[in-house]
Amino acid sequence: MFEVEALVGKNRLVVRIWGDIDAEEARRVGDAAVSAIDRLRPDFDLLSDMKGVTTLHAEGLVQLRRIMEVSRARGFRRVVRVVGRSVDTALRFERTSRELGYDAHLAFSLEEAERLLDGNGR
């Protein structure tokens, strides 16, 4: 399952995924995120919450790459990833992030991630 939201006032893309993510759902996440990016201004932040992911199909990494390539083209600023106990998924996403030339900040809760992006966690 997933939820994608463009917080226009905060200029932030929020992507939450949880449970078992198969290839079809991973593509829907990618489509929704790319569409939401269109509503944000340059220098937007990304917050991805994957703490509830139990399994992630390889298509998930393909879609992460797609989302990040679109984000780079549109001019993202920072990425914070909520990992919780999804260590395997977090490591796979981190490897892909590094291949694309950026590092994501890691957080263990949505609240911590929001504090980092709002400037209260530095």
N, C-alpha and C positions, 0 to 999 in steps of 0.2 A: 504494500500500500504506500501511497505517497501524497504529499501536499506541496504545491508550489505557490508562492505568494510574492508579488512585487510590492514592497512597502515604499511607495513613491515618496512619502514625506521624509523617510530616513534614507532614501536612495539605496535600498537594500533588497537583494534577492534572497529569499529564504526557501530552501528546499529541505523537506523532511521526508525521509524514507524509513520504512520499518517492515519487519516481517520478511517473507520470502519474495525476492524480486526476480521474476523470470525475464526472458528476453523481451517479450512484448511490453511488459510493464516498464522495463528500463527505457524502451523507445518512447513510451508515453511521458515518462519523466523528462527525457531530453526535449521532446516537443514542447511540453509545458514550460520548461525553463527558458528555452530559446524565445518563445513567445513572450514570456514575462520580461525578459531583458529589454525587449523593445519599448517597454513603458518606463525604463529608468534612464537617468542622465549619466553622462560619462563620470568616471571616478566613483562608481557604485561599489558597494561591498557585497560579498557573498557569504551567506551563512548556510552551511549544510549540516543537518542533524541526521546522523546515521546510527545513533546509539541503539536503535531497536532492530537493526538489520540482522536477520538470522542466516539467510543465504543470499548471495548476489551472483546472478548469471554473468558470464564474461561480457555480455552486451552492456552491462552497467559501466564498465571501464571505457567502452567505445563511446557511450553517451557522455560520460564525464569529460572525455577528450573533446567531444563536440561542444559541450556547454562551455568549456574553458577556452576553446578557440574562438567562439562567438564573443565570450566575455572579454578576451584580450583585444579583439577587433573593435569592440565598443568602448574599451577603456575601463577595466575594473581597477579597484584600488587595493582592497585587502580580502583575504579569504580566512574564515574561521570555520573549522570543522569540529562538530561535536561527535566524539567517538564513543563515550561510555564504555561498554564492554565489547564492542564490535572491533576488537583489535585486528583480526585478520582483514576485515574490510578496510579499516583505517590504513593499514600498511599497504594494501593494494592501491588505494586512492593516492596515498602519499608518493608511491613510486611513479604513478602516472603524472602527478603534479610536478615532480622533479624533472621528468622527461620533457614536460612542457615549459620548464624554466621558471617555476614559481614555488614558493613554500607556503603552506597553509599553517596558520596558528591552530593549535589543538586546544579543545576545551572539553570538559567532562560533563557539562550540563548546558542546556540552552541559556540559562540565566548567566552563566560565566561567559559564554560566547557573546551575548548581547552587551555585557559590561565591557568586554574587550573592544567591540566595535563602537560602542558609545563613548569610548575614551576613559572609562572609569577603572579599567583593569590593567593599565600600563604601569 
